[in-house]
Amino acid sequence: MNKQWITALLTVGLMTSVSAQAAVKDWFPKPATDTTGLKKVYAGVGITNEFYHLNAEMPTGYGNVYVKAGGFIDGPNEPAGQIGFRYPYFLTGTDKNGYYFGGFIGHIETKTQDSKKYNRLGAGGELSYVWMNSSRVSAASIGIGVGERKKGRDGSKEDATPMIMFGYSFSFGIY
């Protein structure tokens, strides 16, 4: 391909992306909730199955983003973490309390393979009930997670089997 064709293709691509950018703004969903009166970041503690963690939760008009960092009770001496998102499905009161659907990725359990413990990565979905106001966020959740497939040196396999996950976190508004 010669330089003229490459230049023409790049020009057409640039013009298309500029005109499409204006329409993308209309495609995004409108905010689901009003975050007036809420803190930007809440920090606290929680447990998800055997995963004890510190967490941070950030409410937005489109839902809550959260990050969990900690370790497993019987896990290796390595840090574990998860990141997730909760979308408000049905709010039940004057605060932002209600049912939220969400998803997460990160470490979901501890496994042993090749005589060594490791934190297993995975992903899943959750249904949560969230209590949220200007001073605190608490979330009780039930979810289904699926761990990564992994093959050991000896040929043993860890299949991606679903598991039920229960979680609870409690956080205070920090700023």
URRA-V65805 format. One record per backbone hydrogen bond with DSSP energy under -1.0 kcal/mol. CO is the residue of the C=O (numbers start at 0). NH is the residue of the N-H. Records with the same first field share a line. If there is no record, write none. Layout:
BEGIN
CO: NH + NH
END
This chain:
BEGIN
1: 5
2: 6
3: 7
4: 8
5: 9
6: 10
7: 11
8: 12
9: 13
10: 14
11: 15
12: 16
13: 17
14: 18
15: 19
16: 20
19: 23
22: 26
23: 27
34: 37
40: 173 + 174
41: 56
42: 171
43: 54
44: 169
45: 52
46: 167
47: 50
49: 72
50: 47
51: 70
52: 45
53: 68
54: 43
55: 66
56: 41
57: 64
59: 62
60: 31 + 32
62: 59
63: 85
64: 57
65: 83
66: 55
67: 81
68: 53
69: 79
70: 51
75: 77
79: 69
80: 106
81: 67
82: 104
83: 65
84: 102
85: 63
86: 100
89: 98
96: 91
97: 129
98: 88 + 89
99: 127
100: 86
101: 125
102: 84
103: 123
104: 82
105: 121
108: 119
110: 117
112: 115
115: 112
117: 110
119: 107
120: 147
121: 105
122: 145
123: 103
124: 143
125: 101
126: 141
127: 99
128: 139
129: 97
130: 137
131: 95
134: 172
135: 132
136: 170
137: 130
138: 168
139: 128
140: 166
141: 126
142: 164
143: 124
144: 162
145: 122
149: 157
151: 154
155: 151
157: 149
158: 160
162: 144
164: 142
165: 48
166: 140
167: 46
168: 138
169: 44
170: 136
171: 42
END
